[in-house]
Amino acid sequence: MTEAAGTATSLATLEERARARPEAFGTGALIVCESLVRIYQSEGVEVQALQGLDLLVRTGELVAVVGASGSGKSTLLAVLSGLDVPTAGQVRVGEWDLMAMTARQRVAYRRSTVGFVWQQTARNLVPYLTAAENVALPMALAGRPRRARRVDAAELLDVLGVGYCADRRPGQMSGGEQQRVAIATALANSPQVLLADEPTGELDTATSADVLAALRDVNRDLGTTVVVVTHDPGVSDHVQRTVAIRDGRTSSEVLRRTTTRDDGTEHTVAEELAVLDRAGRVQLPREYREALDLVGRVRLTLEQSHIAVHPEHARTDGEDAR
Ligand SMILES: Nc1ncnc2c1ncn2[C@@H]1O[C@H](COP(=O)(O)OP(=O)(O)OP(=O)(O)O)[C@@H](O)[C@H]1O
């Protein structure tokens, strides 16, 4: 082999290796949470609200985040909304590095990039302003001219199906109407991301379904990326992607896909997947652990198409020890 040919070969090999190198975590995602940790100090006791949470959300997705009380859902949303800063990890929304923003950038981020809807209807709307005035308020703060504010506010209320509430104050509307006006208000400055923390927490089942449907409409019709936090596991029946948080980490996801049968009819399939984190950790569902009495150490074997987990004292040649 000539020297030139040898050089060409090694260059090609290097190029191939470079191409094969995995992309950086979160490349192409709108929201990137990587190994997020949030530790609170409360009366001398440390509470780890987030314990290395990874989450990626692409532009245009609607994601529900579910989990038991205390699992870290609200902490995650407070971080994404720019209200709280994690103790460690990386968090990015669009171009914004939320770990490294100045106070001024934080205000700009909260005004332009994200909109929020909270559980408490009273926290979302100013009680002495009408629905139209509430929606127009963030537009005024952003310097939008009065006439444009009026037109855009009316249009947003129509999109949310509450145009008829334009001249009513929050006290003159039902809980569901107030939350839909709150969504319109959160969308006033066309944020890329809408964050909703238990927006249906104070509503009955039927009204909750309406508010979730409104979030779906906003996601589909306006293209806004939506992250909605709820303790209601039933939400996964209404959205395509549900991320479950357990002990401050993403533990599993339910994905719903609509497929078309040969006869043209559509049906939806929901599949629950465990989440493998960046360090290779996966959380085994409690039912599985209890069924096989898995505690402490387990034995892993690599099979051709899967990895098997055996109780420590089981034989791994296909036949369990008695
Ligand atoms: N400001 C704080 N100071 C101390 N501990 C806190 C603080 N905020 C949250 N925590 C603790 O962090 C953990 C996660 O709380 P977080 O509110 O994120 O959970 P959650 O899943 O939203 O719960 P819920 O559904 O009850 O609102 C809990 O143990 C909580 O007590």
The ligand as an ORCA input file, in Angstrom:
! r2SCAN-3c Opt
* xyz 0 1
  N     -39.783     25.226     48.808
  C     -39.607     24.004     49.271
  N     -38.907     23.792     50.412
  C     -38.696     22.544     50.881
  N     -39.144     21.411     50.261
  C     -39.857     21.575     49.140
  C     -40.135     22.860     48.568
  N     -40.858     22.679     47.441
  C     -41.044     21.361     47.304
  N     -40.442     20.682     48.304
  C     -40.402     19.220     48.486
  O     -39.891     18.640     47.288
  C     -40.586     17.449     46.947
  C     -41.216     17.589     45.576
  O     -42.241     18.573     45.629
  P     -43.125     18.997     44.361
  O     -44.041     20.096     44.809
  O     -42.250     19.261     43.205
  O     -43.935     17.652     44.090
  P     -45.273     17.452     43.239
  O     -45.059     16.163     42.501
  O     -45.586     18.633     42.443
  O     -46.337     17.243     44.388
  P     -47.897     17.735     44.426
  O     -48.613     16.891     43.396
  O     -48.300     17.395     45.837
  O     -47.914     19.194     44.120
  C     -41.609     17.223     48.058
  O     -41.028     16.343     49.009
  C     -41.771     18.609     48.657
  O     -42.123     18.524     50.032
*
